[in-house]
Amino acid sequence: MSEAKTDAAPKRRKRDHRIDALRGIALLMMLADHAPQDVLNRFTLRNFGFADAAEIFVLLAGYASWLAYGRLILRGPPTGGWLVGIERIVRRCWRLYLFQMVMLLVSVFTIRQWRHYSPVPVDFLEPELAHGHEWVWRVLSLEALPNNLNILPLYIVLLLAFPLLVFLWKISPWLLGGTSLALWGLINSDPTLNLPNWLDPDGWYFNPFAWQLIFTLGMLAAIMAGRRDGNLPGPLWAKTLAIIYLIFGALECFPYESWNLPSLRPLADIPQADKSDLAIWRWVDAMAILILVQSSITATRLSETRGGQGLAMLGRHSLEVFSFGTILDLFARLVMNSFGDGWVIQILVNILGFLGVYAWQSGSIAIAVRPR
């Protein structure tokens, strides 16, 4: 008589959609923020706290990088290891670079053509990019980073540094955290330490030596959550502090003047929350949001609803959504500048923009999964 099998098949862990949905929300907010005339940017995160969608995006990039590459490196041969992980990272960086180049070339070409038919304000395109061809090599070498097209180069640099972060973490998580915090502190004491930008004497708008901190925090959060079935620890005191800080940030940063409301700011003269060097107010704000989301059962349930799944779909394809949305933002700005930003234009631009993002993304997914 044969012995019955008693070993049960291991349960497959249920996918956690909270991170994807949160990244989807950040992407939609970035679409609104990059079109200054869009009325929707009055309701995005930057109006209700120190951080905005960029901090959330980079924080979650660090989180996702651990899930995609950190665990792969630790897995070891033959399906993982350092060589496999680094090769995947380099391929991803090359893809990011190609998307950056396409966005930039489309933007420059579009603005140069549009101004033949309608005036275009000078702030739409840096003067160095408006004429001649000297800029081409500087753009290709990432020496020239225009406004609204500077976050993917930051992501490339941080992702290329990711193996070093994993190496430091393997020695000691405290070494990684301490080194990252010390480098951030150095940059905030001397902001001149930056990568050069041909279009800006101050260097990269997102100083990678400072922004590596929030990327690293995202990585460490992913490691911590991985040991708790995807959840960050959420003791009552931590959630209470996070909520208090977010309320303080909302009261301090809300644009009362734009709404003709009396100011309720707790502090009349708070230190400037500089974005380029990632002021402490900003990354603490983003971390408070992440703690509340990744320790919340309610957030889990919301991410599994139809709306949550729609946001998660955008988050899972963040590069394509961000790139396509950036081009749509450019056309939205040009249309509003040429034809006004009245309610009819506002409604058309936003409806067509959001429908375009979802339709294009859904089409891209269908093409990707179509059998060949």
C-alpha positions in Angstrom: 0.0 0.0 0.0 1.5 3.3 -1.1 2.0 6.1 1.5 -0.4 9.0 1.1 1.1 12.4 0.4 0.7 14.7 3.4 2.6 17.7 2.2 0.2 20.5 1.2 1.2 22.8 -1.7 2.5 26.1 -0.4 -0.1 28.9 -0.5 0.6 31.6 -3.0 0.8 35.0 -1.3 -2.0 37.3 -2.3 -0.8 40.3 -4.1 -0.8 43.5 -2.1 -2.3 46.3 -4.3 -1.9 49.2 -1.8 1.5 50.2 -3.2 0.4 50.0 -6.8 -2.8 52.0 -6.1 -0.8 54.7 -4.1 1.6 55.0 -7.0 -1.3 55.3 -9.4 -2.7 58.2 -7.3 0.7 59.9 -7.3 0.9 59.6 -11.1 -2.5 61.2 -11.6 -1.5 64.0 -9.2 1.7 64.5 -11.2 -0.4 64.9 -14.4 -2.4 67.7 -12.8 0.6 69.4 -11.2 2.6 69.6 -14.4 -0.2 71.7 -16.1 -0.2 74.9 -14.0 -3.4 76.2 -15.6 -5.3 73.0 -14.7 -7.8 73.7 -11.9 -7.3 70.1 -10.6 -3.8 70.9 -9.3 -5.5 73.0 -6.6 -6.6 69.7 -5.1 -3.4 67.6 -5.3 -1.2 66.6 -2.4 1.1 69.6 -2.6 -1.8 71.8 -1.3 -2.3 69.7 1.7 1.2 68.9 3.0 4.9 69.5 2.6 5.4 66.6 0.2 3.9 66.2 -3.2 3.6 63.4 -5.8 7.3 63.4 -6.5 8.3 62.4 -3.0 5.6 59.6 -3.1 6.9 58.5 -6.5 10.5 58.2 -5.5 9.7 56.6 -2.1 7.7 53.9 -3.9 10.4 53.5 -6.5 12.7 52.5 -3.7 10.0 50.1 -2.3 9.4 48.6 -5.7 13.1 48.3 -6.5 13.6 46.0 -3.5 10.7 43.8 -4.6 11.9 43.6 -8.1 15.7 43.5 -7.7 16.7 43.3 -4.1 15.0 39.9 -3.5 16.4 38.7 -6.9 19.9 39.5 -5.8 19.5 37.7 -2.5 18.0 34.7 -4.2 21.4 33.6 -5.5 22.2 31.5 -8.6 20.9 30.1 -10.9 17.7 32.2 -11.0 19.1 35.2 -9.2 22.3 36.6 -7.7 24.3 39.8 -8.2 25.0 39.3 -11.9 21.3 38.6 -12.8 20.1 41.4 -10.6 22.6 44.0 -12.0 21.8 42.9 -15.6 18.0 43.4 -14.9 18.8 46.9 -13.4 20.9 47.9 -16.4 18.1 46.9 -18.8 15.6 48.8 -16.8 17.8 51.9 -16.8 18.2 51.7 -20.5 14.4 51.6 -20.9 14.0 54.6 -18.6 16.7 56.4 -20.7 14.9 55.7 -24.0 11.6 56.9 -22.6 13.3 60.1 -21.4 14.8 60.8 -24.8 11.5 60.2 -26.6 9.6 62.6 -24.2 12.2 65.3 -24.6 12.5 65.1 -28.3 8.7 65.1 -28.7 8.5 68.1 -26.4 11.1 70.2 -28.1 9.7 69.4 -31.6 6.1 70.1 -30.6 6.9 73.4 -29.0 9.1 74.5 -31.9 6.2 73.7 -34.4 3.4 75.1 -32.2 5.0 78.6 -31.9 4.8 79.0 -35.7 1.0 79.2 -35.3 0.5 80.5 -31.8 2.7 82.4 -29.3 4.3 80.1 -26.7 5.6 81.6 -23.4 9.4 81.3 -22.9 9.0 79.2 -19.8 7.6 76.3 -21.9 11.0 75.7 -23.3 14.5 76.7 -22.1 16.2 79.2 -24.4 19.1 76.8 -24.9 16.7 74.2 -26.4 14.7 76.6 -28.5 17.4 77.1 -31.2 20.2 75.2 -32.9 21.4 71.7 -32.3 24.1 72.1 -29.6 21.7 70.9 -27.0 21.3 67.4 -28.6 24.5 65.9 -27.2 23.9 67.6 -23.8 20.4 66.0 -23.7 21.7 62.6 -24.7 24.3 62.7 -22.0 21.8 63.8 -19.4 23.7 67.0 -18.9 20.7 69.0 -19.8 17.5 68.4 -17.8 14.5 70.6 -18.7 11.6 71.3 -16.3 9.0 68.5 -16.0 11.5 66.1 -17.5 13.9 65.7 -14.6 12.5 62.9 -12.5 13.4 59.9 -14.8 17.1 60.8 -14.8 16.9 60.9 -11.0 15.4 57.4 -11.1 18.1 56.2 -13.4 20.9 57.4 -11.1 19.2 55.9 -8.0 18.5 52.6 -9.7 22.2 52.3 -10.8 23.2 52.9 -7.2 20.8 50.2 -5.9 23.3 47.3 -5.9 25.5 49.5 -3.7 22.6 50.0 -1.3 22.0 46.3 -1.2 25.7 45.7 -0.5 25.7 48.1 2.4 22.4 46.6 3.8 24.0 43.1 3.7 26.8 44.5 5.9 24.4 46.2 8.3 21.0 47.9 7.9 22.3 50.5 10.3 25.3 51.2 8.0 23.0 51.7 5.1 20.6 54.0 7.0 23.4 55.9 8.7 25.3 56.5 5.4 22.2 57.6 3.6 21.2 60.0 6.3 24.7 61.4 6.6 24.9 62.1 2.8 21.5 63.8 2.9 22.7 65.9 5.9 25.9 66.9 4.0 23.9 68.0 0.9 21.5 70.1 3.1 24.4 71.8 4.7 26.1 72.5 1.3 23.6 72.4 -1.6 26.3 73.2 -4.1 27.2 69.4 -4.1 25.1 68.4 -7.1 25.3 67.0 -10.6 25.7 69.7 -13.3 22.8 70.8 -15.4 23.6 72.8 -18.6 20.2 74.5 -18.3 20.5 75.5 -14.6 23.6 76.8 -12.8 22.3 75.2 -9.6 22.5 71.7 -11.0 19.9 69.0 -11.1 16.6 70.1 -9.7 16.2 66.8 -7.9 19.6 66.6 -6.3 20.3 62.8 -6.4 22.7 62.9 -3.4 19.8 64.2 -1.3 16.9 62.3 -2.9 18.7 59.0 -2.3 17.5 59.2 1.3 13.8 58.8 0.4 14.6 56.1 -2.1 16.6 54.2 0.6 13.8 54.7 3.1 11.4 53.1 0.6 13.8 50.1 0.2 14.1 49.7 4.0 10.3 49.9 4.3 9.9 47.1 1.7 12.3 44.9 3.6 10.4 45.5 6.9 7.0 45.0 5.3 8.3 41.7 3.6 8.8 40.3 7.1 5.2 41.1 8.1 3.3 39.7 5.1 3.5 43.1 3.3 2.4 45.3 6.3 4.4 47.9 7.9 4.2 47.9 11.7 1.4 50.2 12.8 1.4 50.7 16.5 -1.2 53.2 17.8 1.5 55.7 18.8 3.1 55.6 15.3 -0.2 56.1 13.5 -1.1 58.9 15.9 2.1 60.8 15.3 1.7 60.3 11.6 -1.8 61.7 11.6 -0.8 64.6 13.8 2.1 65.5 11.5 -0.1 65.2 8.3 -2.7 67.5 9.9 0.0 70.0 10.8 1.4 69.9 7.3 -2.1 70.4 5.8 -2.8 73.4 8.0 0.7 74.9 7.3 0.7 74.4 3.5 -2.9 74.9 2.4 -3.0 77.9 0.0 -5.5 80.0 1.9 -4.9 83.0 -0.2 -5.9 81.2 -3.4 -9.3 80.4 -1.8 -9.7 83.8 -0.1 -9.8 82.2 3.3 -8.2 83.3 6.6 -4.9 81.6 7.4 -4.9 78.8 9.9 -1.2 78.2 9.8 0.2 77.1 13.2 3.6 78.6 12.5 3.9 82.0 10.7 7.5 81.6 9.8 8.4 77.9 9.3 11.7 77.0 7.7 11.5 76.6 3.9 10.7 73.1 2.8 13.2 73.1 -0.1 12.3 70.5 -2.7 15.6 70.3 -4.6 17.5 69.1 -1.5 14.6 67.2 0.0 14.0 69.1 3.2 13.1 67.0 6.3 9.6 68.3 6.3 9.0 66.7 2.9 10.4 63.1 3.4 8.8 62.9 6.9 5.5 63.8 5.3 5.8 61.1 2.6 6.9 58.5 5.2 3.8 59.3 7.4 1.6 58.6 4.4 3.3 55.3 3.6 3.1 54.1 7.2 -0.7 54.8 7.4 -1.3 53.2 4.0 0.8 50.0 4.5 -0.5 49.4 8.0 -4.1 49.8 7.2 -6.7 47.1 6.6 -9.0 49.7 5.2 -6.4 50.7 2.6 -6.2 47.0 1.6 -9.9 46.7 1.1 -10.1 50.0 -0.9 -7.2 48.8 -3.2 -9.2 45.7 -4.0 -12.3 47.6 -5.2 -12.9 48.4 -8.8 -11.6 51.9 -8.4 -8.6 50.7 -6.5 -7.8 48.2 -9.1 -7.9 50.9 -11.8 -5.4 52.9 -9.9 -3.3 49.8 -9.2 -3.2 49.1 -13.0 -1.7 52.6 -13.6 0.8 52.1 -10.8 2.0 48.8 -12.1 2.8 50.5 -15.4 4.1 53.7 -14.0 6.8 54.4 -16.6 4.4 54.2 -19.6 1.7 56.1 -17.7 4.1 58.9 -16.6 5.6 59.2 -20.1 2.3 59.3 -22.0 0.9 61.6 -19.4 3.8 64.0 -19.7 3.2 64.4 -23.4 -0.5 64.9 -22.7 0.4 67.6 -20.2 2.4 69.4 -22.7 -0.5 69.5 -25.2 -2.9 70.6 -22.4 -0.6 73.5 -21.5 -0.3 74.6 -25.1 -4.1 74.3 -25.7 -4.9 76.3 -22.5 -2.3 78.9 -23.4 -3.6 79.3 -27.0 -7.4 79.0 -26.3 -7.8 80.0 -22.7 -8.4 78.0 -19.5 -12.1 78.5 -19.1 -14.4 75.7 -17.8 -15.1 74.2 -21.2 -11.4 73.8 -22.0 -10.8 72.6 -18.4 -13.4 69.9 -18.7 -12.4 68.8 -22.1 -8.7 68.7 -21.3 -9.1 66.7 -18.1 -11.7 64.2 -19.3 -9.8 63.6 -22.6 -6.5 63.4 -20.6 -7.7 60.9 -18.0 -9.6 58.8 -20.6 -6.5 58.9 -22.9 -4.2 57.6 -20.1 -6.6 54.7 -19.2 -7.4 53.8 -22.8 -3.8 53.9 -23.9 -2.7 51.9 -20.9 -5.4 49.3 -21.3 -4.4 49.0 -25.0 -0.8 48.5 -24.1 -1.6 45.8 -21.6 -3.8 44.0 -24.2 -1.0 44.1 -26.7 1.5 42.9 -24.2 -0.6 39.8 -23.2 -1.8 38.9 -26.7 -0.6 35.5 -27.7 1.8 35.4 -30.6 
